Amino acid sequence: MHRNESLESFKVKHAKTVVYFGLGALAEIEPTIKMHKKIGIITGSKSARISGAFNDLEDMLSKYSIEYTLYEGIRPNPTLAQCEEAVNVLKNEGIEAIVGIGGGSVLDTAKIVASSLGDGKPCAYYVEERGSPEAPLPLYAINLTHGTGSEIDRYSVINITHRREKRGLVTIYPKIGVDDPRYTVSLPEFQTMITTFDAFYHSIESSTGPRSNPLVRDLSRSAVERIYLYLERALTEPGDVVARYNLLYSSMLAGISIDYAGTHIIHLIEHELSGVNDRLEHASGLAIIGPRLLPYVHKNSPEYSAYVLKPLNNEIRAIREHAELAGKIVEDFQRSMGFDKTLGDYGFDRSDLTEAVDKVWKTAVKLWGDKPFGISKEMVLGILEDLL
């Protein structure tokens, strides 16, 4: 393995999105955004301002006398109700484009809002009816974490609170994505860790699922290698821009990987868990359940599992007998970074787990048959109960 200590700026075109990557990347959207007279801005509660991204954008808008209307306060595990509220705030304001400033929760919401405002349809059309956007407003995605890949992929994940359900949706690609590692140095330590775990599981699952291909596996292995090399450094030296650059790059690669190949059983189970209990942060949920599910993933796809995990431990082999080792390697890595959360820490009880697994199995059976990845419904429930 080698370290990449450069901070080279570049742009990448993926599907319908151009991502500008590197220090000062926000400046690259200036020629496009100055064509608008008024935009809508969607953010979380604090990170857009703390990171400096909001102030940099505001300076750019002021330079061209561009007006904006702000909707802020998007929470982790964003809800359909928040999407609808944002649309109501913005819909009569003459908005010509949407700018999302945040991590996956903000950018996922911004995709739904841009679709609704452009099409004139309610957010429920996309979230509950799974309708396809037809003429969305342009979306500019300023990414503030190194986990989700939402600045380069076409997905949104939204909670439907009254159903205690989370839905993953194909929505829209951003017109432009911005990845500037300077905007991630203000991430708190725990968020630095778990958002990176999100990218890690994107890499693992896209590589080992039914739509895996050589490109996905190579992108994913590169992402895992950089996560292994740079996560601890980012945790111990939060202001290290080189470490942040490499983690952000890993996240983007993993975002492309899931855009091609998707995720599978680990993400499916976590989505239902955090749908039932929205206090569970998505990436933390993945890290809690992932090591216990990886042995089944490895048994199902030992060659590709071993390939993408090898940067963590060179002893892993493409044999089914190394299934337990696969789980142990990942658990040891997570613990070495300081992760020790359980489902009990987020207030789950056994009835929550039963409800979540019942919902998982309705989807899992449709996708992969009665025993997906060689694991039964009862086995999953037992694993989750052990993690309380």
C-alpha positions in Angstrom: 0.0 0.0 0.0 1.1 3.5 -0.6 0.1 6.9 0.8 -1.1 9.7 -1.4 0.1 12.9 0.2 -0.8 15.2 -2.7 -3.7 17.6 -2.7 -4.2 17.7 -6.4 -7.4 19.3 -7.6 -9.4 17.7 -10.4 -12.9 17.2 -11.8 -14.7 14.0 -12.6 -17.8 13.4 -14.7 -20.0 10.6 -13.6 -23.4 10.0 -15.2 -25.1 13.4 -15.0 -22.9 14.9 -12.4 -19.6 16.9 -12.5 -17.8 16.8 -9.2 -15.1 19.4 -8.5 -12.6 17.9 -6.0 -9.9 19.7 -4.0 -9.1 22.8 -2.1 -11.2 25.8 -3.2 -13.4 23.5 -5.3 -16.5 25.7 -4.6 -15.1 28.4 -6.9 -15.6 26.1 -9.8 -19.4 26.4 -9.6 -19.2 30.2 -10.0 -19.7 30.2 -13.9 -22.8 28.1 -13.6 -24.4 29.5 -10.4 -24.1 33.1 -11.5 -26.7 32.4 -14.2 -29.4 32.2 -11.5 -31.3 35.1 -10.0 -32.5 33.3 -6.9 -31.7 29.9 -5.3 -32.9 27.8 -2.4 -30.4 26.6 0.1 -30.9 23.5 2.3 -28.7 22.8 5.3 -28.5 21.0 8.6 -28.6 22.8 11.9 -24.9 24.0 12.3 -22.4 22.2 10.0 -22.8 24.4 7.0 -21.8 27.5 8.9 -19.2 25.8 11.1 -17.4 24.3 8.1 -17.2 27.7 6.3 -19.0 26.4 3.3 -22.1 28.6 3.9 -20.1 31.8 4.2 -18.1 31.0 1.1 -21.3 30.4 -0.9 -22.9 33.5 0.5 -19.9 35.6 -0.6 -20.3 34.2 -4.1 -24.0 34.9 -4.2 -23.4 38.4 -3.0 -20.8 39.0 -5.7 -23.5 38.4 -8.4 -26.4 39.9 -6.4 -28.1 36.5 -6.3 -30.9 36.2 -3.8 -31.5 33.1 -1.7 -34.1 31.5 0.6 -32.7 29.3 3.3 -34.3 26.2 4.8 -32.1 24.8 7.6 -32.3 22.2 10.3 -32.3 18.9 8.3 -31.7 16.2 10.9 -30.1 12.8 10.6 -32.5 10.3 9.2 -34.4 13.0 7.4 -38.2 12.6 7.1 -40.8 13.0 4.5 -42.4 15.7 6.6 -39.2 17.7 6.5 -39.0 17.4 2.7 -42.6 18.7 2.5 -41.8 21.5 4.9 -38.8 22.6 2.9 -40.9 22.6 -0.3 -43.6 24.7 1.4 -40.9 27.3 2.5 -39.4 27.5 -1.0 -42.1 26.9 -3.5 -43.4 30.5 -3.9 -40.0 32.2 -3.8 -39.1 32.1 -7.5 -36.4 29.5 -6.9 -34.4 28.5 -10.0 -31.9 26.0 -8.4 -31.2 24.3 -5.1 -28.0 24.2 -3.2 -27.6 21.5 -0.6 -24.8 22.1 2.0 -24.2 19.1 4.2 -23.8 15.3 4.4 -26.0 12.6 3.2 -29.1 13.6 5.1 -29.1 17.1 3.7 -28.2 16.1 0.1 -30.7 13.3 0.1 -33.4 15.8 1.1 -32.2 18.3 -1.4 -32.7 15.8 -4.2 -36.3 15.3 -3.2 -37.0 19.0 -2.8 -35.4 19.9 -6.2 -37.6 17.2 -7.8 -40.7 18.4 -6.2 -40.2 22.1 -6.9 -39.3 21.3 -10.6 -42.2 18.9 -11.2 -44.8 20.6 -9.1 -45.5 17.3 -7.4 -45.6 16.5 -3.6 -42.6 14.8 -2.0 -44.8 11.8 -1.2 -45.0 11.1 -5.0 -41.3 10.3 -5.0 -41.0 8.8 -1.5 -44.2 6.8 -1.0 -45.3 6.2 -4.6 -41.7 5.9 -5.9 -42.4 8.2 -8.8 -39.6 9.3 -11.1 -38.5 12.9 -11.3 -39.2 14.5 -14.7 -37.9 18.1 -14.7 -36.1 18.7 -11.4 -34.5 22.0 -10.6 -30.7 22.0 -10.9 -29.0 20.8 -7.7 -25.6 21.9 -6.5 -24.4 19.5 -3.8 -21.7 20.9 -1.4 -20.6 17.8 0.6 -19.4 18.2 4.2 -18.7 14.5 5.1 -16.5 11.7 3.9 -19.2 9.0 4.0 -22.3 9.2 1.9 -21.3 9.8 -1.8 -24.6 11.7 -2.3 -22.8 14.4 -4.2 -22.1 12.0 -7.0 -24.8 9.3 -6.9 -28.6 9.3 -7.6 -29.9 8.0 -4.3 -31.9 9.4 -1.4 -32.9 7.8 1.8 -35.9 9.2 3.6 -37.8 8.2 6.8 -41.6 7.9 6.7 -42.2 8.5 10.4 -45.8 7.4 10.7 -44.9 4.1 9.2 -41.7 3.7 11.2 -40.1 3.0 7.8 -37.0 4.2 5.9 -36.9 4.1 2.1 -34.0 4.1 -0.3 -35.0 5.8 -3.5 -33.5 6.5 -7.0 -34.0 10.2 -7.3 -31.7 12.6 -9.2 -28.0 13.2 -9.8 -26.7 16.6 -8.7 -25.8 18.9 -11.6 -22.5 19.7 -9.8 -20.9 18.2 -6.7 -18.3 20.0 -4.6 -15.8 18.0 -2.5 -13.4 20.3 -0.6 -11.5 18.6 2.2 -11.3 21.8 4.2 -15.0 21.6 4.8 -14.7 18.3 6.6 -12.0 19.3 9.2 -14.7 20.6 11.5 -16.5 17.2 11.7 -16.6 16.0 15.3 -14.5 13.0 16.1 -17.5 10.5 16.2 -18.9 11.8 13.0 -15.5 11.6 11.3 -15.4 7.9 12.3 -18.8 6.8 11.5 -19.3 8.6 8.2 -16.1 7.0 7.1 -17.6 3.6 8.1 -20.5 4.4 5.8 -18.1 4.7 2.9 -16.4 1.5 4.1 -19.6 -0.5 4.0 -20.6 1.0 0.6 -17.3 -0.5 -0.7 -17.8 -3.9 0.9 -21.4 -4.3 -0.2 -21.1 -3.0 -3.7 -18.1 -5.4 -4.2 -19.9 -8.5 -3.0 -23.4 -8.1 -4.3 -25.0 -9.5 -7.4 -24.2 -6.5 -9.6 -20.5 -6.4 -8.6 -18.0 -5.9 -11.5 -14.3 -5.4 -11.8 -14.5 -1.6 -11.9 -16.6 -1.5 -8.7 -14.2 -3.9 -7.0 -11.2 -1.9 -7.9 -12.8 1.4 -6.9 -13.9 -0.1 -3.6 -10.6 -1.7 -2.8 -8.9 1.7 -3.4 -11.4 3.3 -1.0 -10.9 0.7 1.7 -7.1 1.0 1.4 -7.3 4.8 2.0 -9.7 4.4 4.8 -7.3 2.0 6.5 -4.4 4.4 6.0 -6.0 7.7 6.9 -8.9 7.3 9.3 -6.8 7.0 12.4 -4.8 10.0 11.3 -7.9 12.1 10.8 -9.1 11.1 14.3 -5.9 12.0 16.0 -5.2 15.1 13.9 -8.6 16.5 12.9 -7.1 19.4 11.0 -4.9 17.2 8.7 -6.2 18.2 5.3 -4.2 15.4 3.6 -6.0 12.8 5.7 -9.4 14.5 5.0 -8.6 14.6 1.3 -8.0 10.9 1.1 -11.1 10.0 3.2 -13.2 12.3 1.0 -11.8 10.7 -2.1 -12.6 7.2 -0.7 -16.2 8.3 -0.1 -16.5 9.6 -3.6 -15.1 6.3 -5.0 -17.5 4.3 -2.8 -20.4 6.6 -4.0 -19.6 5.7 -7.6 -19.4 2.0 -6.6 -22.9 1.9 -5.1 -24.3 3.9 -8.0 -23.1 1.0 -10.3 -23.7 -2.0 -8.0 -25.9 -0.9 -5.0 -25.7 -2.3 -1.5 -27.4 -5.4 0.0 -28.1 -7.1 3.3 -26.2 -4.9 5.7 -27.7 -1.7 4.4 -31.2 -3.3 4.2 -31.2 -4.3 7.8 -29.8 -1.0 9.0 -32.4 0.9 7.1 -35.2 -0.9 8.8 -33.6 -0.5 12.2 -33.3 3.2 11.8 -36.7 3.4 10.3 -38.2 1.8 13.5 -35.9 3.9 15.7 -34.7 7.1 14.1 -32.3 7.8 16.9 -29.9 5.3 15.3 -27.5 7.1 13.1 -27.2 5.3 9.8 -23.5 4.8 9.7 -23.4 3.8 13.4 -26.0 1.2 12.7 -23.9 -0.2 9.9 -20.9 -0.4 12.1 -22.8 -2.2 14.9 -24.3 -4.9 12.7 -21.7 -5.1 9.9 -19.1 -7.3 11.6 -21.7 -9.9 12.6 -23.1 -10.1 9.1 -19.9 -10.1 7.1 -19.2 -13.8 7.7 -22.4 -14.6 5.7 -21.4 -12.1 3.0 -17.9 -13.6 2.8 -19.3 -17.2 2.5 -21.6 -16.0 -0.3 -18.8 -14.2 -2.2 -15.4 -15.2 -0.8 -13.3 -14.1 -3.8 -14.6 -10.5 -3.8 -14.9 -10.2 -0.1 -11.2 -11.2 0.4 -10.1 -8.8 -2.4 -11.7 -5.7 -0.9 -10.8 -6.6 2.7 -7.1 -7.5 2.0 -5.9 -3.9 2.8 -7.0 -4.4 6.4 -5.4 -7.8 6.8 -3.3 -9.6 4.2 -4.1 -13.0 5.8 -7.7 -13.0 4.5 -8.2 -15.6 1.7 -10.9 -16.2 -0.9 -12.1 -19.3 0.9 -15.4 -19.9 2.8 -13.4 -21.1 5.8 -12.2 -17.4 6.3 -15.8 -16.2 6.8 -15.4 -15.6 10.6 -12.0 -14.0 10.0 -13.7 -11.5 7.7 -16.0 -10.4 10.5 -13.2 -10.3 13.0 -10.9 -8.2 10.8 -13.6 -5.5 10.4 -14.6 -5.6 14.1 -11.0 -5.3 15.2 -10.5 -2.3 12.8 -13.6 -0.6 14.1 -12.6 -1.1 17.7 -9.1 0.1 17.0 -10.7 3.4 15.8 -12.6 3.6 19.1 -16.1 2.3 18.0 -17.9 0.5 20.7 -21.6 1.3 20.3 -24.5 -1.2 20.7 -28.1 -1.2 19.6 -29.0 -0.9 23.3 -27.1 2.5 23.4 -29.8 3.8 21.0 -32.7 2.6 23.1 -33.7 -0.5 21.1 -35.7 -3.3 22.7 -36.6 -6.7 21.5 -40.0 -5.7 20.1 -38.2 -3.0 17.9 -35.9 -5.7 16.5 -38.8 -8.1 15.7 -40.6 -5.3 13.9 -37.5 -4.4 11.9 -36.6 -8.0 10.9 -40.2 -8.6 9.8 -39.9 -5.6 7.5 -36.4 -6.7 6.3 -37.7 -10.1 5.3 -40.5 -8.8 3.1 -37.9 -7.1 1.0 -35.1 -9.7 1.3 -37.2 -12.6 0.1 -38.3 -10.6 -3.0 -34.7 -9.8 -3.9 -32.7 -12.9 -2.9 -35.0 -15.7 -2.0 -36.0 -17.4 1.3 -32.4 -17.5 2.8 -30.5 -14.5 1.4 -26.7 -14.8 1.8 -27.3 -18.1 3.6 -28.9 -16.4 6.6 -32.4 -17.0 7.9 -34.8 -14.6 9.5 -34.4 -16.3 12.9 -30.6 -16.0 12.6 -30.8 -12.3 11.9 -33.1 -11.7 14.9 -30.7 -13.6 17.1 -27.7 -11.6 15.9 -29.5 -8.3 16.6 -30.6 -9.5 20.0 -27.0 -10.2 20.8 -26.1 -6.6 19.9 -28.5 -5.0 22.3 
